[in-house]
């Protein structure tokens, strides 16, 4: 497998050019789906190659339970610098597993706390109103998906802006944006080079919900006013994994709300794919090529290692 096993560890760099361009120039629905697919595939390939390096590296450790043939020179020669990279891969894979466990545990805790907070509240058309002066609103998925909003947030908005807020959160629930956010958080935890994609996706998810809210309300300016007023009133960050109306999400940047407002005050985004020669089109092609090479390299390394280890294993 030679150098093929290392390529998926660095090829996520090819996805970085498309992150900001896609979020600015593609329809947010298209950008979210594209960036999420790229992030998940690249993270999976990177983790797979770490596992392959770990297998070869662990075979060199005295007293390991692996077959003796897996430590033969023929096996080691297939992976350059296997002694160093194998040891690093062991530590790296452990870090990935711990990071993924932390993300999943935090998501479960946030969801449990949110369910506890609304326990016993009346379900008014899928909306749960918490008697809290602190302004916030978020989408809570599950068997009984609900929009959770505080009285403090409702007091900040007029009737039409409240409709935009509820429509925004319902769009999150309908499109299962919580799953998208969880996937990209896991991808970024397993491959730090994908953190810019996590930031971009946290923005495109909100933009997607903004557009659906504007369509439901029938007024882009009202939706923009609602986002801006809610952002000015909100003081605490969003709960990790729960799409919030205007609170800064995990992995987001401070300038995302002004960008959302500016986009809503502009024309409806075009759903057409950009021309291949445009900056966004070229960036998407580079990201797609890098993802394809990463998949091919990971599969090539996997098959090659399987064949080598099978030949080295005594029957």
Buried (B, 14 or more C-beta within 10 A) or exposed (E): BEEBBBBBBEBBBBBBBBBBBBBBBBBBBBBBBBBBBBBBBBBBBBBBBBBBBBBBBBBBEEEEEBEEBBBBEEBBEBBEEBEEBBBBBBEBBEBBEEBBEEBBEBBEEBBEEBBEBBEEBEEEEBBBBBEEEEBBBBBBBEEEBBBBBBEBBBEBBEEBBBBBBBBBBBBBBEBBBBEBBBBBBBBBBBBEBBBBBBBBBBBBBBBBBBBBBBBBBEBBEBBBBBBBBBBEBBEEEBBBBBBBBBBBBBBBEEEBBEBBBEBBEEEEBEEEBBEEEEBBBBBBEBBBEBBEBBBBBBBBBBEBBEEBBEEBEEE
